[in-house]
Each structure stands twice: as C-alpha cells, then as structure tokens.
C-alpha cells in the first residue's frame, strides 16, 4: 500500500517506523482505499463535486483549477467519528516514530517537499557520477 502513490507519499520517509505505528498507517490507507463506509464522510459529495478541480480525477484541468481557486480533494473526509481510544492508541504506537510534519502535519505538503528534495538529490547524484567519471579518466591518462 505504501508504494501505491509514489515514493514521495511513503509514510516512513523520515526513517523506519515501528511495526506498531506502521500498522495504523496501513489501517488508515485501507479505510481510504477499501472501506465503502468512508464515502459517507467525504467532504465533497457529488452535488458539489467538479472533476476539473480534483487533481486525482480523470477530468482534472490544472488551468481551470488555478483560475477558479479550486480547493477540492475527493479524498478529504469530514466529521467521521473516530473513537478517542483509537486516536490514543495510534498516538501511543507512534510517539517515538518520525514522520513529516510540514504545514502542520499535512501529508500532501510533505509529499510536495519530498518531490523537490528527490529531484535535487537525483541532480546531485548525476553531478557526482559525472565528477567520478572525469576523475577516473584523469587517473588513466
């Protein structure tokens, strides 16, 4: 499940997680991906939904979305009841683990930051390989 959305969306980008903590991230992912009851708590229902504003939809239109200041995310949930004991158990399981807290803990803003970091790392890797190749050529001359 962690692989589904790309490397920038891995929940363990800040280091390995304990099994206890990771179990909660798997449960949360299963809720979004598989539980039909999750649809009952979607923030945007079909009466207000515009696929041109949803970057996860087939009909997404970036220009339209920017021009209309769209903020729609079909994955967003609202007013879903969650037992306090479950939240406490998640906190307890993950209290010693590390994960992104960018923009107040927003997972998607962290993913965007990681995408930039990954691109920069890839560029540095290319530069390093090029330098090592040049050095090897100099040594053989």
MOMO-V184196 format. One record per residue. N is the residue number from 1. PSI is psi as a letter, one per 20 degrees, with the letter a starting at -180 (999 if undefined). OMEGA is omega in radians with two decimals (NA if undefined). NEAR is the number of other C-alpha atoms within 10 Angstrom. Layout:
n=(N,N)
psi=(PSI,PSI)
omega=(OMEGA,OMEGA)
near=(NEAR,NEAR)
This chain:
n=(1,2,3,4,5,6,7,8,9,10,11,12,13,14,15,16,17,18,19,20,21,22,23,24,25,26,27,28,29,30,31,32,33,34,35,36,37,38,39,40,41,42,43,44,45,46,47,48,49,50,51,52,53,54,55,56,57,58,59,60,61,62,63,64,65,66,67,68,69,70,71,72,73,74,75,76,77,78,79,80,81,82,83,84,85,86,87,88,89,90,91,92,93,94,95,96,97,98,99,100,101,102,103,104,105,106,107,108,109,110,111,112,113,114,115,116,117,118,119,120,121,122,123,124,125,126,127,128,129,130,131,132,133,134,135,136,137,138,139,140,141)
psi=(h,h,i,h,j,r,h,i,j,p,i,k,h,j,r,q,q,q,h,g,g,h,h,h,h,g,g,g,g,h,g,g,h,h,o,h,h,h,h,i,j,p,h,o,r,h,h,i,p,o,h,h,i,o,i,i,q,h,j,p,o,g,g,g,g,g,h,j,l,q,k,p,o,i,i,p,q,p,k,p,p,p,p,h,h,g,g,g,h,g,g,g,h,j,h,i,r,p,r,p,k,q,l,j,j,o,h,h,h,g,g,g,g,h,g,g,g,g,g,g,h,g,g,h,g,g,g,g,h,g,g,h,g,g,g,h,g,h,h,i,999)
omega=(-3.11,-3.09,-2.97,-2.98,-3.12,-3.04,-3.09,-3.14,3.10,-3.12,-3.13,-3.11,-3.11,3.13,-3.12,3.11,3.02,3.12,-3.12,-3.13,-3.10,3.11,3.13,3.10,3.07,3.12,3.14,3.11,3.10,3.10,-3.11,-3.01,-2.91,-3.01,-3.13,3.13,3.13,-3.14,3.13,-3.06,3.08,-3.13,-3.11,3.11,-3.03,-3.13,3.12,-3.04,3.07,-3.08,3.11,-3.13,-3.02,-3.06,3.09,-3.10,3.12,-3.09,-3.10,3.12,-3.05,-3.13,3.11,-3.11,3.13,-3.11,-3.10,3.14,-3.13,3.09,-3.02,3.07,-3.06,3.14,-3.05,3.13,-3.10,3.05,3.06,-3.12,3.09,-3.11,3.11,-3.13,3.09,3.10,3.12,3.13,3.11,3.12,-3.12,-3.12,-3.02,-3.00,-3.14,-3.14,-3.11,3.03,-2.99,3.10,3.12,3.11,3.11,3.12,-3.13,-3.08,-3.08,3.08,3.06,3.14,3.12,3.11,3.13,3.12,3.11,3.14,3.14,3.11,3.11,3.12,3.11,3.11,3.10,3.11,3.10,3.13,3.12,3.12,3.12,3.12,3.12,3.08,3.12,3.13,3.14,3.10,3.13,-3.12,-3.11,-3.12,NA)
near=(10,14,10,9,10,10,15,20,19,17,21,18,16,11,10,12,18,14,10,14,19,19,15,18,17,13,11,13,15,12,14,15,12,10,11,9,11,16,16,12,15,17,18,17,12,10,6,9,14,18,18,19,23,20,17,13,13,9,12,15,14,14,11,12,18,11,8,11,10,15,11,19,18,20,16,13,15,12,9,12,7,8,9,9,9,11,12,11,15,17,14,13,18,20,10,10,17,16,17,19,11,14,10,9,11,11,18,14,16,21,21,14,14,18,16,13,13,14,11,12,12,12,12,12,12,12,12,12,12,12,12,12,12,11,11,11,10,9,8,6,5)
